[in-house]
Every structure is written in structure tokens, then in C-alpha cells.
Amino acid sequence: MSTATCQVCQNQTGNQEFTVKEHMFGTLEAFPYLRCSQCGTIQQIDPPQDLSPYYSDKYYSFVCLNQSNSLKRVLKKIRLSAYQLFPIKALEPVYGAWFRKLNLNYDDKIADIGCGSGQLIYELYCGGYRDLTGFDPFMKSPAQINESVKLERKSVFEIDEKYDCVMMHHAFEHMDRPLEVLRQAHRILKPKGQLIIRIPVADAEVWKRYGAEWVQLDAPRHLFIHSEQGMKMLGESAGLTLGSVIYDSTSFQFWASELCKRNIAHYQADPLEHFDKETLKAWEKEAMKLNKAKKGDQAAFYFRKL
């Protein structure tokens, strides 16, 4: 047990301390983590002061922005429009089904915090959205991609403008001071604005199976793995109302965790080089089953500012 304090609910009793190794690139450097016995939040204890060395040029979110030609942009816009009306898998855009629930207008002002290369907001531009800004403190340099898309090298706390929708896609778990982050999100949202946060979730069944070798712990880049309870508490403290929580985990939780168990780096790993097709299909079915039971290892949290 640990005497360290949970940074989400301030609990000090019965917390579990354990060690997590760096597995993405296979350095196996060890970092101390804590799991709160009260709210279930998993958090890193005393993370490195400078995390930038752990976000190298190889890091997946900083691959070069891939732009589409005019024909592809037209086709992507038609596809998104059709998907909004007929949400079938064949029409689902590359960024997934989570976007449709936001029901945004094409002129809405949208911010993506922790945007990496900006690929997501560029794809939204291709879909017809006209006011998109990406923020990331680790990007090499700011850029004006076109009249609708700009990228700014800023942290969440350096943003001043107001937005109809703020997105954090697998970025919130990389941020310290989570309550202050949500309070800042509240400040930059317009009245009735929406906040979507997609993150790994500590309630996951796979955490019980793999423990410290669960791939989503991703030491030391993931500072927090939040629970549903913890996210609801943080949102309420920041003045945000939590609506839906939709689980969207995949077979990655299984095959990549298996690689972690074997001390094999999972960066750019091809699961077919390590597992047969039948095993991967079975894991994908299990992931879908866990999502329905709200036990998958990642989810989308939909908040609103009242």
C-alpha cells in the first residue's frame, strides 16, 4: 500500500503503488504509479520534470500531415454528409463514429487540444468544417494549413479564444493538473459548448488481466488513467455536466499488452507478425463485448457547459 495522495479525490487510504516500464519503444525504464482505492484513478507518482525526450519524432501523433487533393476532399465531404444521415459502418469516416454524436454545424468553432500533426482537424476540414484550430505544445512549429485550419504551438493554458467544441483525443491522460485543465476547458467554451475527451479508462477489464503490463499505462507519457467516477468528479468540479460515456476499445488492448508482457516494443508493431488471424479476430470480438458492458479500455466522455 502507499501513503501517497490521489490527485483526483485526495484519498490517502489503501492506495496501491506499483511500477510500470516504458514499452512503446522498449527502453524498459521504470516509473512509479499509484491506483486510488477510492475513485480508481491510476496516476504517475513524481513524473519526469521534462517529458519532451519521450515524445520523439517517431511518436505516432507527429507523423507528417497528409493532405488530400481536391477530388478526395469532395468525396470525403460527401461521405461525411451521407454518414450523418445514414450512420452505417461502410460510410464511417476515418476518424470514427464518435463525431456524429456532437451534431456540430459547419460554421462552429472547433479546437483540438493535443492535436499532434493536426491530421484530425484537417480531415474535419475535408468533411466541410470551416473554423478549426489545433493546439499542441510539442509540435515543431505553428502553421496556417489553409483558410480553415491553423496549428498553434500552445498548451491548453495559453488558449484565449472561445469555442463551440473543444476536443481532447488521447491527450488528457498526458496532462498534469487535470482539474485545472478542465476548468480551462470550461473557460474557453462558449455557453452550451461541448467538450469531448477520449481516453484510456481505469475501469477496464484488461487492467485486471495485465496489471502493470497493460499497454494503455504507457509510462511515462500517460500521467493519469482516469476512471468514470473520477472523470465525473473532475467535470462537476470544473462546472461541466457529463452526458454520455461511450466505450470504443479495440483488440489493441490485448495484442499490445501481450507484447508488453514479452518486453517487445509495440511501436509500429504488426500484430500479424506475433499472433494468428483467429486470435486477433477473437480479441476484436472480446473488445466489442467489453465495450457493451462498459469494461473496454478506452472511452469517449461527452461534457457540456451550461
BELHU-V615470 format. One record per helix or strand. SS is the DSSP state (helix for helix, strand for strand). FROM is the first residue (numbers start at 1). TO is the last residue. If there is no record, write none. Layout:
BEGIN
SS;FROM;TO
SS;FROM;TO
END
This chain:
BEGIN
strand;2;2
strand;15;21
strand;30;35
strand;42;44
helix;52;54
helix;60;62
helix;70;85
helix;89;91
helix;97;102
strand;110;113
helix;119;126
strand;132;135
strand;143;144
strand;149;152
helix;156;158
strand;163;169
helix;172;174
helix;178;188
strand;189;200
helix;205;213
helix;215;217
strand;224;225
helix;228;237
strand;240;247
helix;252;261
helix;271;273
helix;277;292
strand;298;305
END
